[in-house]
Each structure stands twice: as structure tokens, then as C-alpha cells.
Amino acid sequence: MANISIIIATKNCFEKIDSLMLSLFRQDERDIEIICVDDASNDATLNLLKHYAEFDKRIQIIANKKSVGLLECCRIGLKKATAPYVMFLNGTHHLLLVQAFLERLLNSAKQNNSDIVYTPSVFVDAETFVAYPLYIFSPQMFHSVVQKPCFAGKALHPQLLFMLYLSPYGKLYKTEFIKKMDFSAYDEPFFLDAMLKAERVSYDLYFLCYRQVQKAELEQPQVFEKQQENEQVLRQNGVWDSHKNAFICYKMNQTLLAINNARQEQKTAIFAKMKKEFTPETFGQYDFNVLRKYKIYWLFQGLADMSYKDFIKSTSNVAR
């Protein structure tokens, strides 16, 4: 029986899937099953997956007749998983995994009886090839709060929780645990919910996963909907009061990233939504002593009286 079920959700990723599959073939951990769920691709992705399945008998393929979304593909693949641990990977991401990736995460899961093993990602700009860690803090900072190699999700300091890369992909889960999650959400709320429900989370802060990205991949046209679901997750898990100050800071940061990464024709529409979303009344429920420490708070506090031109100018000043 396999130690890890790798579930890969694919959608029109013929030009990206090679690096991920070769990374899996080269893993030190060999006892894996690879379940590829193709979301009705209309390019050659499915044919390429079938070629890999002929090469490696650990590969199973499920081909959706109609598109259902990548997170739903993960749920479909999870039904076929036989291993005690599972990992979701997004085939539309251009990923490269370090050879020890699966082995290190599996060792952490076994040693700590973990529901989730978290590891950070490194993004590589596809145009400049500059690499930068995503949502990373120093091991010293992490240990100063956590104080131990394994913790309950709700026990993680809210500020650190929202410094994590809130993506369900590239983490290792105990299969019996993750099967209880709701796969109907966006990626971020799904992983946030899993983190808060996990009784034991361990982590490996070495850079084991690299993702090459183009600017278009960082667009977040549904940023407000995602943050609404994130807020709902916090409330449903009973941590809203303890997490709301860290969350509103995260929400401001994510909204600012969304408008910075949006196409030019989308920017004014996002700005209009921002003005409705962030009003002086909105901030009344949060701790001013926390918010005032963030430079961008003052930018969002004054949105109601700003034009888009003024906003762009103010954003440049904050960035300095």
C-alpha cells in the first residue's frame, strides 16, 4: 500500500505538467500513488497524462466529461485515495519539487501524528527569474510563538496564521482528516478552515517547492468573495474575536495586491469595490491600536474621499 496519495488536478496544462511529473518520478519517497483528475481539458493534457500512465503504473487517470473546478477535482481524486496521507497538487501551476519533498513531509507527519504538514513555497518570476519566498517568516519568529514542532491550528498566533500561504496545494494531510472538509469553497477559505480544524499541525520551513509564475497568474478578480468566505470560516470556527484584527490587515494587503496585479481595465472596478468595502464604519469593530501600526491602514481609512488617481498616488507613497 502507498504511503501518500498524490492527487493532481489538471486543466489545459500541457505545457506545465512535465516539470511536476518529473519531480514526482524523482522523489526519494517511492511508495506513492498518483491520481490525476483532468477537468475536461481541451488541449493535449489528457493525452500526455495517458503517456505518463504507460510509463509509470503508479498513475491513475480520471477524466471529467465536463468542467467542475480544480478543488472539486481534488475531492473526486480523494475518493480513490488508498494511502494514509494525501497531497493535492495543481497541475496548472508550473511546479518543481525538491527531491526530498515528500519524504521530509511524510517523516514530519509520522513523527508528530499530524493532520497537516505545512511547508512554504518559493515563487520564481517567469520573466526575470528572480526567486522570492512567499509568506515566509524566520524560524526564530515561528518558534518564538509556537514553541514546539506541532500545534493545534487554533493555537497558532493569528498574525502568523495570516502570514502563511493559504493554499491547499503542496501540503500533506492525514487522509481521514481532510475527507471531512468542505470542498465547495475557494482555495483560501478551504485551507484556512482545515488549519483551524486541525488538532495537530507540523511544519517544515525548508524551501522544498518552487513555482514559476507569470503576472497574470497572480490576478485575484474574486478577492472580495474569497475574503467574505474567509470571514465566515473564522466565525464558524469560533475564533472571529481573537483573529479579526489580523484578518482585516490581511484583507487590506490582499486587496492591495489584487489591484496591483489586475489588468489595467480591471483596476478601476476593483477600486470602486474597495471604496464600498472599506469605510470608516467597517473599521469601527477593530482595535485601533493594532491597525494604526500598519501604514496601509491610513490609506484604506481615507478611501471614501479618494479618486482613483489619488489612490494610485497614495499607494506609491505608502510603498516607499
C-alpha positions as CSV (number, residue, x, y, z in Angstrom):
1,M,0.0,0.0,0.0
2,A,1.2,3.5,-0.8
3,N,2.3,5.9,1.9
4,I,1.0,9.0,0.1
5,S,-1.8,9.5,-2.4
6,I,-0.8,12.4,-4.7
7,I,-3.9,14.0,-6.3
8,I,-3.2,16.2,-9.2
9,A,-6.0,18.4,-10.6
10,T,-5.3,19.3,-14.2
11,K,-6.9,21.8,-16.7
12,N,-5.3,22.7,-20.0
13,C,-1.8,22.5,-18.6
14,F,0.0,20.6,-21.3
15,E,3.0,23.0,-21.2
16,K,3.3,22.9,-17.4
17,I,2.7,19.4,-16.3
18,D,6.1,18.0,-17.3
19,S,8.2,19.6,-14.5
20,L,5.7,18.4,-11.9
21,M,5.5,14.8,-13.1
22,L,9.3,14.5,-13.4
23,S,9.6,15.9,-9.9
24,L,7.4,13.2,-8.6
25,F,9.2,10.5,-10.5
26,R,12.5,11.6,-8.9
27,Q,11.2,11.7,-5.3
28,D,13.1,9.9,-2.6
29,E,9.8,8.6,-1.3
30,R,8.8,5.9,-3.8
31,D,5.7,4.4,-2.2
32,I,3.2,6.8,-3.7
33,E,0.1,6.6,-5.9
34,I,-0.6,9.4,-8.3
35,I,-4.2,10.1,-9.1
36,C,-4.6,12.6,-12.0
37,V,-8.1,14.2,-12.3
38,D,-8.4,16.1,-15.5
39,D,-11.1,18.8,-15.6
40,A,-12.2,18.4,-19.2
41,S,-9.1,19.8,-20.8
42,N,-9.4,20.8,-24.4
43,D,-5.7,20.7,-25.2
44,A,-3.3,17.7,-25.1
45,T,-3.1,17.4,-21.3
46,L,-5.1,14.2,-21.1
47,N,-3.1,12.5,-23.8
48,L,0.1,13.4,-22.0
49,L,-1.2,12.1,-18.7
50,K,-2.0,8.8,-20.5
51,H,1.5,8.6,-21.8
52,Y,2.9,9.0,-18.3
53,A,0.5,6.3,-17.1
54,E,2.0,3.9,-19.6
55,F,5.4,4.8,-18.3
56,D,4.6,4.6,-14.5
57,K,2.0,2.1,-13.2
58,R,1.5,4.2,-10.0
59,I,-0.5,6.6,-12.1
60,Q,-4.3,6.5,-12.3
61,I,-6.3,8.9,-14.5
62,I,-9.9,10.2,-14.0
63,A,-11.2,12.3,-16.9
64,N,-14.1,14.6,-16.2
65,K,-16.6,14.9,-19.1
66,K,-17.4,18.4,-18.0
67,S,-15.5,21.0,-16.0
68,V,-16.2,21.1,-12.3
69,G,-13.4,23.2,-10.9
70,L,-10.0,22.1,-9.6
71,L,-10.8,21.9,-5.9
72,E,-13.8,19.6,-6.8
73,C,-11.3,17.6,-8.8
74,C,-9.3,17.1,-5.6
75,R,-12.4,15.8,-3.9
76,I,-13.1,13.4,-6.7
77,G,-9.5,12.1,-6.5
78,L,-9.7,11.8,-2.7
79,K,-12.4,9.2,-3.2
80,K,-9.9,7.0,-4.9
81,A,-7.1,7.6,-2.4
82,T,-5.9,4.5,-0.5
83,A,-2.9,5.9,1.4
84,P,-3.0,7.2,5.0
85,Y,-1.7,10.6,3.8
86,V,-2.7,12.7,0.8
87,M,-1.4,15.7,-1.0
88,F,-3.2,17.9,-3.5
89,L,-1.2,19.5,-6.4
90,N,-2.5,21.9,-9.0
91,G,-1.3,20.9,-12.5
92,T,-2.0,24.4,-13.8
93,H,0.9,25.6,-11.6
94,H,4.4,25.3,-13.1
95,L,5.9,23.4,-10.1
96,L,9.3,22.0,-9.3
97,L,9.6,19.9,-6.1
98,V,12.9,19.2,-4.3
99,Q,13.8,15.5,-4.4
100,A,13.4,15.1,-0.6
101,F,10.0,17.0,-0.6
102,L,7.6,14.1,0.0
103,E,10.0,12.2,2.3
104,R,10.5,15.1,4.6
105,L,6.8,15.9,4.9
106,L,5.9,12.3,5.5
107,N,8.5,12.0,8.2
108,S,7.1,15.0,9.9
109,A,3.6,13.7,9.7
110,K,4.5,10.3,11.2
111,Q,6.7,11.8,14.0
112,N,4.0,14.3,15.0
113,N,0.9,12.4,14.1
114,S,0.0,15.5,12.1
115,D,-3.4,16.3,10.5
116,I,-1.5,18.8,8.3
117,V,2.2,19.3,7.4
118,Y,2.8,22.8,6.2
119,T,5.7,23.9,4.0
120,P,6.3,27.2,2.3
121,S,6.7,27.8,-1.4
122,V,9.1,29.9,-3.4
123,F,7.9,31.8,-6.4
124,V,10.1,32.4,-9.4
125,D,9.2,35.2,-11.7
126,A,8.8,33.8,-15.2
127,E,10.2,37.0,-16.8
128,T,13.0,38.0,-14.6
129,F,13.7,34.5,-13.0
130,V,14.0,36.3,-9.6
131,A,13.0,33.9,-6.8
132,Y,11.3,35.1,-3.7
133,P,9.8,33.2,-0.7
134,L,6.0,33.5,-0.3
135,Y,4.5,34.4,3.0
136,I,7.6,33.4,4.9
137,F,8.8,34.3,8.4
138,S,12.0,33.3,10.1
139,P,12.2,30.0,12.0
140,Q,13.2,32.1,15.0
141,M,10.0,34.1,14.8
142,F,7.9,31.0,14.3
143,H,9.4,29.1,17.2
144,S,9.1,32.2,19.5
145,V,5.3,31.8,19.2
146,V,4.8,28.1,18.6
147,Q,7.5,26.8,21.0
148,K,7.1,23.3,19.8
149,P,7.2,21.3,16.5
150,C,3.5,20.5,16.5
151,F,0.5,22.7,17.4
152,A,-3.3,22.9,17.1
153,G,-4.4,25.1,14.3
154,K,-6.5,27.5,16.5
155,A,-3.5,27.9,18.8
156,L,-1.3,29.5,16.1
157,H,-1.0,33.2,16.6
158,P,-3.5,35.0,14.3
159,Q,-0.8,37.2,12.8
160,L,1.3,34.2,11.9
161,L,-1.7,32.3,10.5
162,F,-2.3,35.1,8.0
163,M,1.4,35.1,7.1
164,L,1.0,31.6,5.8
165,Y,0.5,30.8,2.1
166,L,-3.2,29.9,2.3
167,S,-3.4,27.4,-0.5
168,P,-4.5,23.8,-0.2
169,Y,-1.8,22.6,-2.6
170,G,1.6,21.3,-1.7
171,K,0.7,20.4,1.9
172,L,0.5,16.9,3.3
173,Y,-2.8,15.9,5.0
174,K,-3.9,12.9,7.0
175,T,-6.4,11.3,4.7
176,E,-9.1,10.6,7.4
177,F,-8.9,14.3,8.5
178,I,-9.1,16.0,5.1
179,K,-12.0,13.9,3.9
180,K,-14.2,15.8,6.5
181,M,-13.5,19.2,4.9
182,D,-16.0,21.1,2.6
183,F,-14.6,21.2,-0.9
184,S,-17.2,23.7,-2.2
185,A,-15.2,26.8,-1.0
186,Y,-12.5,28.8,-2.7
187,D,-8.9,27.6,-2.2
188,E,-8.0,30.1,0.5
189,P,-11.1,29.5,2.8
190,F,-10.7,25.8,2.3
191,F,-7.2,25.7,3.7
192,L,-8.0,28.3,6.4
193,D,-10.8,26.0,7.6
194,A,-8.6,23.0,7.5
195,M,-5.9,24.8,9.6
196,L,-8.4,25.9,12.2
197,K,-9.9,22.4,12.5
198,A,-6.6,20.6,12.7
199,E,-5.6,19.3,16.1
200,R,-2.0,18.7,15.1
201,V,-0.1,20.8,12.6
202,S,3.6,20.3,12.0
203,Y,5.8,22.2,9.6
204,D,9.0,22.1,7.5
205,L,10.4,25.6,6.8
206,Y,12.9,24.5,4.3
207,F,12.2,25.6,0.7
208,L,11.0,22.4,-0.9
209,C,8.5,23.7,-3.5
210,Y,9.3,26.1,-6.3
211,R,6.6,27.6,-8.6
212,Q,7.3,29.6,-11.7
213,V,4.7,32.4,-12.1
214,Q,3.6,34.9,-14.7
215,K,1.9,38.1,-13.5
216,A,-1.4,37.0,-14.9
217,E,-1.5,34.0,-12.6
218,L,-1.4,36.4,-9.6
219,E,-4.7,38.1,-10.6
220,Q,-7.4,37.9,-8.0
221,P,-10.7,39.0,-9.6
222,Q,-12.7,37.3,-6.8
223,V,-10.7,38.7,-3.9
224,F,-13.7,40.2,-2.1
225,E,-15.7,36.9,-2.4
226,K,-12.8,35.0,-1.1
227,Q,-12.4,37.3,1.9
228,Q,-16.1,37.1,2.7
229,E,-15.7,33.3,2.9
230,N,-12.6,33.7,5.0
231,E,-14.5,35.8,7.5
232,Q,-17.3,33.2,7.5
233,V,-14.7,30.5,8.2
234,L,-13.4,32.4,11.2
235,R,-16.8,32.9,12.6
236,Q,-17.9,29.3,12.1
237,N,-14.7,28.1,13.9
238,G,-15.4,30.4,16.9
239,V,-12.2,32.5,16.5
240,W,-13.6,35.7,15.0
241,D,-13.0,37.9,18.1
242,S,-9.4,36.6,18.5
243,H,-8.5,36.7,14.8
244,K,-10.4,39.7,13.4
245,N,-7.6,42.3,13.8
246,A,-5.1,40.1,12.0
247,F,-7.7,39.3,9.4
248,I,-8.6,42.9,8.5
249,C,-4.8,43.6,8.0
250,Y,-4.6,40.5,5.8
251,K,-7.7,41.6,3.9
252,M,-6.2,45.0,3.2
253,N,-2.9,43.5,2.0
254,Q,-4.7,41.0,-0.3
255,T,-6.9,43.7,-1.8
256,L,-3.9,46.0,-2.4
257,L,-2.1,43.0,-4.1
258,A,-5.3,42.3,-6.2
259,I,-5.4,45.8,-7.6
260,N,-1.7,46.0,-8.2
261,N,-1.8,42.7,-10.2
262,A,-5.0,43.4,-12.0
263,R,-5.1,44.2,-15.7
264,Q,-5.5,47.9,-16.4
265,E,-9.1,47.6,-17.4
266,Q,-10.0,45.9,-14.1
267,K,-8.3,48.3,-11.8
268,T,-11.0,51.0,-11.6
269,A,-13.7,48.3,-11.0
270,I,-11.7,46.8,-8.1
271,F,-11.1,50.3,-6.7
272,A,-14.9,51.0,-6.7
273,K,-15.5,47.8,-4.8
274,M,-12.7,48.8,-2.3
275,K,-14.4,52.1,-1.6
276,K,-17.6,50.2,-0.7
277,E,-15.8,47.5,1.3
278,F,-13.5,49.7,3.4
279,T,-15.5,52.5,5.0
280,P,-14.8,54.2,8.4
281,E,-17.7,52.2,9.8
282,T,-16.0,49.0,8.7
283,F,-13.0,49.7,10.9
284,G,-15.1,50.6,14.0
285,Q,-15.2,46.9,15.2
286,Y,-11.4,46.5,15.1
287,D,-8.7,47.6,17.6
288,F,-7.3,50.9,16.5
289,N,-4.1,50.3,18.5
290,V,-3.4,47.4,16.2
291,L,-4.5,49.0,12.9
292,R,-2.5,52.2,13.3
293,K,0.8,50.2,13.2
294,Y,0.1,49.3,9.6
295,K,0.9,52.1,7.1
296,I,-1.7,50.9,4.6
297,Y,-4.5,51.3,7.2
298,W,-4.3,55.1,6.8
299,L,-4.6,54.6,3.1
300,F,-7.8,52.5,3.4
301,Q,-9.2,54.7,6.1
302,G,-9.3,57.6,3.6
303,L,-10.7,55.7,0.6
304,A,-14.2,57.3,0.8
305,D,-12.8,60.7,-0.2
306,M,-10.3,59.5,-2.8
307,S,-10.4,59.4,-6.6
308,Y,-8.7,56.5,-8.3
309,K,-5.9,58.9,-9.4
310,D,-5.4,60.0,-5.7
311,F,-5.4,56.3,-4.6
312,I,-2.6,55.4,-7.1
313,K,-0.5,58.3,-5.9
314,S,-1.1,57.5,-2.3
315,T,-0.2,53.8,-2.9
316,S,3.1,54.9,-4.4
317,N,3.8,57.0,-1.3
318,V,3.0,54.0,1.1
319,A,5.3,51.7,-0.9
320,R,8.3,54.0,-0.3
